[in-house]
């Protein structure tokens, strides 16, 4: 996939991720381009977004609320984790189906 398409798709996924501002900044575009240059599969980034959201939502009910995610860089450690551990696609399909069943206001 060419870099412009990769960056567009990655940023669209980031924008749609629950808990983010839904806005893209210059630094986000630069990070997306760097991920493309490194050859990071788009599926790995999308999986990392899913995993991070699932972890944020799995907090105890009495935990203080988390702030809004304002940068794609927030997900960098999880992207690296996904690349290193390479969890199964079935695991992420399971997470996505669980997240889809949650109320949209979370």
Phi, psi and omega per residue, in radians:
X1 nan 2.402 3.134
X2 -1.237 2.702 -3.063
X3 -1.000 -0.809 -3.125
X4 -1.018 -0.720 3.124
X5 -1.168 -0.757 3.115
X6 -1.024 -0.900 -3.108
X7 -1.066 -0.776 3.137
X8 -1.051 -0.851 -3.117
X9 -1.136 -0.718 3.132
X10 -1.109 -0.813 -3.119
X11 -1.194 -0.554 3.033
X12 -1.105 -0.747 3.119
X13 -1.132 -0.752 3.112
X14 -1.073 -0.819 -3.126
X15 -1.015 -0.631 -3.094
X16 -1.496 -0.067 -3.095
X17 -1.277 2.214 3.107
X18 -1.012 2.436 3.110
X19 1.657 -0.132 3.097
X20 -1.671 2.888 3.119
X21 -1.255 -0.359 -3.061
X22 1.450 0.103 3.133
X23 -1.938 2.615 3.125
X24 -2.023 2.313 3.106
X25 -1.893 2.959 3.138
X26 -0.984 -0.744 3.139
X27 -1.069 -0.588 3.105
X28 -1.166 -0.739 3.105
X29 -1.103 -0.717 3.130
X30 -1.128 -0.754 3.119
X31 -1.115 -0.726 3.113
X32 -1.068 -0.727 3.111
X33 -1.139 -0.674 3.103
X34 -1.135 -0.688 3.106
X35 -1.103 -0.687 3.077
X36 -1.098 -0.802 -3.141
X37 -1.048 -0.614 3.119
X38 -1.325 -0.220 -3.118
X39 1.422 0.407 3.128
X40 -1.251 2.125 3.140
X41 -1.067 2.415 3.111
X42 -0.997 -0.635 3.131
X43 -1.084 -0.598 3.117
X44 -1.173 -0.705 3.121
X45 -1.172 -0.786 3.122
X46 -1.071 -0.670 3.099
X47 -1.157 -0.681 3.112
X48 -1.127 -0.688 3.082
X49 -1.063 -0.776 3.128
X50 -1.091 -0.810 -3.115
X51 -1.094 -0.760 -3.135
X52 -1.112 -0.727 3.121
X53 -1.136 -0.750 3.125
X54 -1.055 -0.721 3.117
X55 -1.146 -0.720 3.124
X56 -1.111 -0.633 -3.101
X57 -1.406 -0.249 -3.091
X58 -1.544 0.217 -3.132
X59 -1.310 2.714 3.096
X60 -1.052 2.620 -3.118
X61 -1.055 -0.548 -3.087
X62 -1.586 0.077 3.105
X63 -1.248 2.573 3.100
X64 -1.094 2.600 -3.114
X65 -1.131 2.568 3.092
X66 -1.512 2.646 3.099
X67 -1.303 2.913 3.098
X68 -1.245 2.443 3.096
X69 -1.368 2.152 -3.049
X70 -1.931 0.031 -3.070
X71 -2.654 2.501 3.043
X72 -1.066 -0.490 -3.138
X73 -1.030 -0.447 3.085
X74 -0.927 -0.603 -3.062
X75 -1.523 -0.110 -3.076
X76 -0.924 -0.843 3.128
X77 -1.072 -0.615 -3.133
X78 -1.274 -0.623 3.061
X79 -1.055 -0.794 3.124
X80 -1.103 -0.695 3.110
X81 -1.071 -0.785 3.137
X82 -1.097 -0.723 3.130
X83 -1.124 -0.669 -3.108
X84 -1.313 -0.726 -3.022
X85 -1.626 -0.420 3.139
X86 0.801 1.073 3.072
X87 -1.056 2.807 -3.085
X88 -1.213 2.661 3.074
X89 -1.089 -0.563 3.130
X90 -1.087 -0.645 3.117
X91 -1.066 -0.784 -3.132
X92 -1.250 -0.573 3.051
X93 -1.102 -0.716 3.097
X94 -1.081 -0.839 3.127
X95 -1.039 -0.796 -3.132
X96 -1.074 -0.705 -3.136
X97 -1.193 -0.628 3.093
X98 -1.172 -0.757 -3.129
X99 -1.156 -0.603 -3.141
X100 -1.132 -0.418 -3.115
X101 -1.485 -0.186 -3.132
X102 -1.392 2.701 3.079
X103 -1.030 2.531 -3.070
X104 -1.280 -0.189 -3.105
X105 -1.538 0.114 3.130
X106 -1.402 nan nan
